[in-house]
């Protein structure tokens, strides 16, 4: 049977793909707008969306100022 590349990935699968823990993925969803979709109690992910987000620096702490990190806002506006 041929696996479809375009399928939804589970939390376990995306953690394995990225080499990070579940806690890290949950933090990225909450604090860094990681592309994820809630389906009932479960989070599901599209590999291509997550890969684009990572390549764009979505998980990076750099580029945030200290006040942005502490408050989650950008005070430069």
Order of alpha helices (4+ residues) and beta strands (2+ residues): beta-alpha-alpha-beta-beta-alpha-alpha
